[in-house]
Every structure is written in structure tokens, then in C-alpha cells.
Amino acid sequence: MSLKLPPFKSSALLQQALTHKSYTSEFPKIANNERIEFLGDAILTFLCGDFLYKRYPGMSEGELTPLRAALVDAKQLGEFARMLDLGTKLHMSRGVEGSGGRTNMRLLSSAFEAVVGAYFLDSDSDVEAVRAYIAPLFSLVVDQLAIAVQTTNYKSRLQEWALAKFGEIPRYVIAGQSGPDHDRQFVAEVFIQDTLHGQGQGRRKQDAEKEAAKAALDKVECRIQQSTPARTQ
């Protein structure tokens, strides 16, 4: 899928956003995008936090924080840059280009941040103009990211507990599946030391494993609460 750059009034600002610092070693009089990148990073972090806060009113701070990190990390911003075809538009030194700079995700993510910062300046510091451009990009990927982050969170928490308690990592097994191809349901089980600790189901294997990990964690937390002496008044 391809995207379009935001509408710039100043072509000079856009060109600065697309100028990697290596280019200025060959052309010292040309401004690079480092300062604008700094600005774009701050704007993206703010807009991302606001976007997630409003989109997922039921999520806790602990759930929102890793999702925000995933939505504005180098991998995802680099993917936005790739969808904008920024790699072909960047000005960089021949050395950086020769070493794969036009496809380097970290370099591309920095360029995307610079474009956002430049657009903020170009729109006379209008946050709403930047929000109108950025929010649809976030919407393209955020739900899938939320699933991935939540899955990683449950499974990583269970793994940390299993390693601390038993010195072993959990083992996931797809125990069954049912339903037609368009509405398949998978059942996953999670074992630690060959003991079943949780079961879950979902439309994808990944979702079923997440639910199994969540069920296991719920049992762990329940046992901890039951073994904790009640406070006396």
C-alpha cells in the first residue's frame, strides 16, 4: 500500500526533512533534518498517546505504554516511510547510499519523524493539521499491533514467572480446532513442567495462545491472593 506525503506549502522545509546529515558532509551549506527530526519525534509521541487514549478507553496505563512504544518505534515508523517511498526521495551521501541507506529502517524512521516535524512547522505549528494526517496512518496498523503487543505481554509475563518459579519456559500446544475456514476457532493449551496451566481459544493460533497465557496468569494471581493472609483491622 502506498501513501502520500502531507501537503507542504514550503518545498524548502520538505527538502530539509528529506536531507540526511551525511549529505551535508558533501554539501556543507545545505541544512540537514536532525533538528526537525527531534521535533517530529516529540509530536508523534504526543499524538500517539492521545490517539491511543481515545481509541482504547478500557486499556490501563500498563497496556497503553507498550502499545505506544510499538506504534512509534523505528520498525513501524520505518514502515510508514517505506509506504511513502521516502527511500527514493532522501538526499544522502554516496557512502551511506552504497551501504544500503535507502532501505535502512532506522534511517527511514528518522526521515519520517523529520517529515512530521517539518509539516508541523509548515502548517504554522498547527497540531490539528498534523493529527489529521497522522491519525489515519495509526488507524491502519494499530489494531493488529494491539493484538501483537497484548499477546507478547501475557506470554512474556507468564514466561518470566515460569522461569523464576520452575526454571523452565512455558510450552504451547494447539489442542484442537473447529468451525469452517472463514470462522475457524483454535484451542491452545500451555504447559509448564508437563502440567497444564491454562487453556484458551481464538480465531488465530496466536490469539488462542494469548488467551491460554492469560488464563494461566489468572490462576497464578488467584493462588497468590488466596495464600496472602488477610489484614486485621
C-alpha positions in Angstrom: 0.0 0.0 0.0 1.3 3.5 -0.9 0.7 6.7 1.0 1.0 10.3 0.1 3.1 13.0 1.7 1.2 15.7 3.5 0.6 18.9 1.5 3.6 21.3 2.1 3.4 25.0 1.3 7.2 25.3 1.6 9.2 22.9 -0.6 12.4 24.1 1.2 11.1 22.6 4.5 10.2 19.3 2.8 13.6 19.1 1.2 15.3 19.8 4.6 13.2 17.0 6.1 14.5 14.7 3.4 18.2 15.5 3.8 20.2 13.1 5.9 23.1 14.5 7.8 25.6 12.6 5.7 24.6 14.7 2.7 25.9 17.8 4.4 29.4 16.4 4.5 29.4 16.7 0.7 27.3 19.8 0.6 28.0 21.8 3.8 25.7 24.7 3.0 22.6 22.5 2.9 20.7 22.1 6.2 20.0 18.5 7.3 17.0 17.1 9.1 18.3 16.3 12.6 16.7 19.2 14.4 13.4 18.7 12.6 13.6 15.0 13.4 13.8 15.9 17.1 10.7 18.0 16.8 8.8 15.3 14.8 9.7 12.7 17.4 8.1 14.8 20.2 5.0 15.5 18.2 4.5 11.8 17.2 4.8 10.7 20.8 2.2 13.2 22.0 -0.2 12.5 19.1 0.2 8.7 19.5 -0.6 8.9 23.3 -3.7 11.0 22.6 -4.8 8.7 19.8 -4.5 5.5 21.9 -6.1 7.1 25.0 -9.2 7.9 23.0 -9.3 4.7 20.9 -9.0 2.3 23.7 -10.8 3.7 26.7 -10.7 0.4 28.5 -7.0 -0.1 28.4 -4.8 0.6 31.5 -1.6 2.6 31.5 0.3 -0.6 31.7 -1.4 -1.8 28.4 -1.2 1.6 26.6 2.5 2.1 27.3 3.9 -0.9 25.3 1.4 -0.2 22.5 2.6 3.4 22.2 6.2 2.2 22.1 5.3 -0.3 19.3 3.4 2.3 17.3 6.2 4.9 17.2 9.3 2.6 17.2 11.8 2.5 14.4 10.3 -0.5 12.8 6.8 0.9 12.4 7.8 4.4 11.5 10.2 2.9 9.0 7.3 1.0 7.5 5.3 4.3 7.2 8.4 5.8 5.5 8.6 2.8 3.1 4.9 3.2 2.3 5.6 6.9 1.5 8.6 5.8 -0.7 10.9 8.1 1.3 13.9 5.9 0.5 13.9 7.1 -3.1 13.3 10.7 -2.1 16.1 11.1 0.5 19.3 13.1 0.0 22.2 11.2 1.5 26.0 10.7 0.9 27.2 8.2 -1.7 28.8 6.2 1.1 25.5 5.9 3.1 23.6 5.1 -0.1 26.1 2.5 -1.0 25.8 0.8 2.3 22.0 0.4 1.9 20.9 3.7 3.4 17.8 3.9 1.2 16.3 0.7 2.7 17.7 1.1 6.3 14.6 1.1 8.6 16.2 3.3 11.3 17.3 5.9 8.8 13.8 5.8 7.2 12.1 6.1 10.5 14.2 9.2 11.3 13.2 10.7 7.9 9.5 10.0 8.7 9.9 11.9 12.0 11.6 14.7 10.2 8.7 14.9 7.7 6.2 15.1 10.6 8.3 17.8 12.3 8.6 19.8 9.0 4.8 19.6 8.3 4.2 20.9 11.8 6.4 23.9 11.1 4.9 24.3 7.6 1.4 24.4 9.0 2.3 27.2 11.4 2.6 24.9 14.3 -0.9 23.5 13.8 -1.1 20.3 15.8 -4.6 19.5 14.4 -3.2 19.6 10.9 -0.6 17.0 11.8 -3.1 15.0 13.7 -5.4 14.9 10.7 -2.5 13.4 8.6 -1.1 11.0 11.3 -4.3 9.6 12.8 -5.3 7.6 9.6 -1.8 6.1 9.4 -2.1 5.0 13.0 -5.5 3.5 12.3 -4.1 1.4 9.5 -2.0 -0.7 11.9 -2.9 -0.1 15.5 -5.4 -2.9 16.0 -3.0 -5.6 14.7 -0.2 -4.0 16.8 -2.5 -4.1 19.9 -3.1 -7.8 19.4 0.6 -8.5 19.0 1.6 -6.4 22.0 -1.0 -7.9 24.2 0.0 -11.4 23.2 3.6 -10.6 23.9 2.7 -9.1 27.2 0.7 -12.0 28.5 3.2 -14.6 27.2 6.2 -12.7 28.4 4.8 -12.3 31.9 4.0 -16.0 32.1 7.5 -16.8 30.9 9.1 -14.6 33.5 7.0 -16.3 36.2 7.7 -19.8 34.9 11.5 -19.1 34.8 11.5 -17.7 38.3 9.4 -20.5 39.7 10.5 -23.6 37.8 13.5 -22.6 35.7 11.6 -23.6 32.6 9.7 -21.7 29.8 6.0 -22.5 29.0 5.2 -24.8 26.2 2.2 -24.1 24.0 0.2 -26.8 22.2 -2.7 -26.3 19.7 -5.1 -28.9 21.2 -7.9 -28.6 18.6 -9.7 -26.5 16.1 -13.3 -26.3 14.9 -15.6 -24.4 12.6 -15.5 -23.5 8.8 -12.5 -21.9 7.2 -14.0 -18.4 7.4 -14.7 -18.8 11.1 -12.0 -21.2 12.4 -11.6 -21.5 16.2 -8.3 -22.8 17.7 -7.9 -24.2 21.2 -4.4 -23.7 22.8 -3.0 -25.2 26.0 0.0 -24.0 27.9 2.1 -26.4 29.9 4.9 -25.8 32.4 6.8 -28.9 33.5 4.3 -31.0 31.7 1.5 -29.6 33.8 -1.5 -27.9 32.2 -1.7 -24.3 33.5 -4.1 -22.7 31.1 -6.4 -23.1 28.1 -7.7 -20.5 25.6 -9.3 -20.2 22.3 -9.3 -17.7 19.4 -9.7 -17.3 15.7 -6.0 -17.5 15.2 -3.4 -19.7 16.9 -1.7 -16.6 18.2 -4.9 -15.4 19.8 -5.6 -18.8 21.4 -2.1 -18.9 22.9 -2.6 -15.4 24.3 -5.8 -16.5 25.9 -4.1 -19.6 27.3 -1.3 -17.5 28.8 -3.9 -15.1 30.3 -5.8 -18.0 31.8 -2.6 -19.3 33.4 -1.7 -15.9 34.8 -5.2 -15.5 36.2 -4.7 -18.8 38.1 -1.3 -17.7 39.4 -2.7 -14.4 40.6 -5.7 -16.1 42.2 -3.4 -18.6 44.1 -1.2 -15.7 45.3 -4.2 -13.8 46.6 -5.6 -16.9 48.4 -2.2 -17.6 50.0 -1.8 -14.0 51.2 -3.0 -13.5 54.9 -5.9 -11.1 55.3 -5.1 -7.9 57.1 -6.6 -7.5 60.5 -8.1 -4.2 61.5 
